[in-house]
Structure formats: structure tokens, C-alpha cells
Amino acid sequence: MHTTLITGASTGIGRATAEELARKGHSVIGLARRDVKDFPGRYIRIDLEDEKETRKVLSALAASCAIDGLVNNVGVVKPAPLEEINLDDMRKVFDLNVRVAVQAVQAVSPGMKERRYGRIVNIASLVVSGVPHRTSYAASKSALVSCTKSWALELAAYGITVNAVSPGPTATELFNTNNPPGSDGYKRYAGMVPMKRIASPGEISAVICFLLEEKASFITGQNIYVDGGASVGPPPA
């Protein structure tokens, strides 16, 4: 049985991934700050913005569990036009989106090296290609893609793969709250996608789960767009 740790596991893509992995027989450990019900595995409520508490929890998990899969999913957006970017907000975005991933990999990679097996998936975003009002978020996710490539090179000799998944617009709880189905915002995002629709969290988690499988052993250092073709170009007129 594989044991997979997921940050930001309470809702959206993280929760969909946890449910799919549990169906596949993985032992799942989820970290997030919300209270949840019926989580498909072990759930630890933690504010990952707290660096010291994050280190404490990750160290304890790495010492007590043979974690061989990691999904770095937790993230925050804080959109703003260029002229209105708050630097404290920008620091918070980088801290949560990048620092937590670094801490998680530092915690679990020694055990993966010892067992000479591991799967790490970093959740990036379509916005790494450039989106207005997403400077902080896009820059942090671009940093995560860069980390993916560096970590893949460092860990390849140990049988550990490291990949990124970059979703396009996805119907998570947060997305639907900000862009209810049928709203102008929802239609605008769907209009950016050649497939003319928004992804479901399950469509994203399917790719994540594949990259966590044993048979995905020769894929590493890649950033895989799951975006209905949006990263290729705009829909035909």
C-alpha cells in the first residue's frame, strides 16, 4: 500500500485527489486548515501559514509514516492589478505556495531516498503562461514549476519522480463562489478554453493520480497542462 500526503486536502482538487487515491487503495494523509467531514483517510487540521507548526507536523509524519507520495496542492491567489500589488500579500502568496512545498519535500524525501522510490506532484497553474492581475500567483506557481525541474534532477537517481500539473479553470468551491455557473465571470473563463467549458476537480485529479502510480516511472521534470487546450492558444473565432 502506498501512503500519499496531500496539502490543501480539504476541498477542490486536493479533496478530489484524496478520494480518488483512497479508491485506488492508497493510505491518504490530508493537511489543511478547515474542519472536514468524512475525509477518505487521516486528516490533520493545520494552518500551513505557520512555518514552525508546519515543520513540526511534517517531521512527525515523516518519522512515523512511510510516505512515498506527495501532492503539493495548498495555495492562495490574492489577485491585484500591477499598480495595486500589496507586497505583504505577495510575500504571503510565495510563502504558502512555495515555502510549504519546499518544507514538505524536505520532510519526505529522505525516506523516499532510503526506499529508492517516490512520487512528488506539484500543483501549478495555467496562469504561469501569463494572466492579468495574477502577478503574485503566477510568479509563485512559475517558481514551483522551476522547483519541479530542479528537484527532478536531484532525485532521479533515487527512483523519485517530480512533476507539475497546471490546471486551467476548474470548478472548485472557491471558483464557483467567485464565478457562479451562468455568471459573466464563469462564461468569461469558459470562453478562454478551446473546449468551451470549465474542468471538474476530478479531471485534474485523474492526471495527478496517474503521475503518482508506479507505472509513471519514466516521467519526471514535466509540467503537464490540464486545461482544455487553453495553453495552446485561444479558441478559434
N, C-alpha and C positions, 0 to 999 in steps of 0.2 A: 504494500500500500504506500502510495506517495503522500507526503504531507506538504501542503501548499499554504503559504502565508499571503494574505491579501490586505493591503492598506486601503482605507476608504471603502470598506466592505459592506457598509450598512444599506446602501441604496444604489440604484443605477447600474452601471457597468460592473462595478465591484460585486454587488449582490448577485447579478445575473451570472457572473463568473463563478461565484461561490456555489450557487445552486447547480450549475452545470457540472462542476468538478465533483460535487457530492454525488451526483447521479452516476458519474464515472467511477466512483469508488475511492476518490481522494479523501484523506483527512484534511479538513479545511480549518484554518485559523484566521479569523477576521479581526481587524483593528479599525476602530472608528470612534467618533465621539458621541454618536446618537445612541439612545436606547432602541433596541430592536426586539422583535418577537420572532420566534420560530427560525432562527438562523440555522443554516444547514451545517453546523459544525461548532467549534469552540469560538466564542466571541468575547473580546476584551474591549471594554469601553475605555477609551483613552483619547485625550486631546493631543494629537500629534504635533501641534504647535509648540508643545512643551518639550524642548530638546532633552532635558535631563530625564524626564519621565519616559520619553520615547526610548532613550538609551537603556534605561533600567528594564523596561518591559522586553525590548528586543533581546537584550543579553540573557534574561531569564528564559525566554522562549528558545533561543539558540542552544542554551545549556541543557534544556530538558526535552527538546523535541528534535528529531532528525528531519529538519526542514530541507526538502530538496526542490521546492518550487517557490518562487516569489513573484508576486504581481504588485508592482509599484503603481498604485492607482490613485491614491489620495491627491487632491489638487484643489486649487482655488483660482478664480479668474480675476476679479476686480478690474473690469473694463473702464477705460477712460480715453478721451482724445489726447493726442500727444501733448498739447499745451496744458492739460489739466492733470497729468500724471502726478500722483502723490508719491513721493519717494519712500515714505514709510510703508505705504501699500505695496509698492514694488518690492521692497525687501521682504515683506510677508509672503508675497507670491513665490519669490525664489526660495525662501526658507522652507515653505511647505512642499512645493513642487519638486525641489531638487535636494535639499538637505535631508529630508526624510528618506528619500530613495538611497542616498549615499549611506546613511546610518543603517538602513535595512540590509543593504548588500554587505556592508562591513560586518554585520552581525551574523549573517547566514553563510557567507562564502567560505569561511574556514572549514565548516562542517562539510560543505559541498566538495571542497578540495580534498578533504580526507577521504570521502566516499567516492571521489572521482566521478561525480555525477551531479548535475544541477540544471535547472531551467529558470531563467530570470526574464520577465517580460515587463517592460516599462511602458506605461500608457502616456503617449504623447498626444498630438492633435493635428488635424488638418491645418490649423492656424499657423503652423511652422512655415507654411508657404506664403504667409502674409495676409493679414486681415485688419482693416481699420479698427481702431480703438482697442486693440488687443496687444499693445506693445509688451507689457509685463508678462502676460500669459504666454504669448508666442515666444518671447525670448527665453522664458524658463523651460518651455517644452522643447525648444531647439537645443538648450543646454542638456536636457535629458536624452535627446537623440544623440548628441555628441558623446555623452557618458556611455550610452549603449555601445557605440563603436569601440571606445577605449576599453571598456570592461570586457567586451567580446574578445579582444586581442589578448588581454591579460589572463583570461580564464579559459581560453580554448583548450590549452594543453591538459586541463583537468577534466575534460568531458562536460564542461559547463557552457551552455549556450546563453547568449544575452541578445534579446531582440526588443524592438519597439513596435507598438501598434498605434497608428494615428487615425482615430475615428473622425468621420465627418459629423454633421449634425445628427444627434441621437436623442431619441425621445426618453430621456431620463426624467425623473421627478422635477429636478431643477429646470431643465429645458422647458418642460411642459408648463411649469408655473410661470416662467418668464415669457413663454410663447405658446399660449393655449392653442390646441388644434383648431384651425379655422381662422386664427388671428392673422393680422397683417405680418407680424413677425414670423409666424410659422410658415406662411406662404413665401415670404422672402427667403428664408433659409432653404426651403424645399426647392425654390426656383434656382438656387445656386448649384443644385445637384443634377447631373445629366439624367439620372434615374427619376428625377422629379418627385422625390419623397424623402422622408426622414428615416434613419435607421432605427431599428429596435435595439435595446441593450443586448438582446440575445444574439443578434447578428454580429455584434462586436465581440461578445464573449466566446463565440464559436471559434474565432481566429485565435484569441488568447489561449483557449484551451488546447487547440491543436499545437501551438508552439510549446506548451507545457508537456506534451506527450513524449514518451521515449523515442518514438519513431521520427520526431522532428530533430534528429540528432545532428544533421549537417546544415542546419540553417542557423546562422549566428551573425550578429552585427548588422542586422537589417532593420529598416523602418518600413513597416507594411501599412499602406493606406487602406482603410476600410471606409470608403467614402462615396460609394455610388458613382465613382468616376470624377468627382469634383477636383481632385488634384491633377487630373489630366488636362482639364480645360473647361471652359464654360459650356453649358448646354447649347446645342445648335439653335440658331434663331428660328 
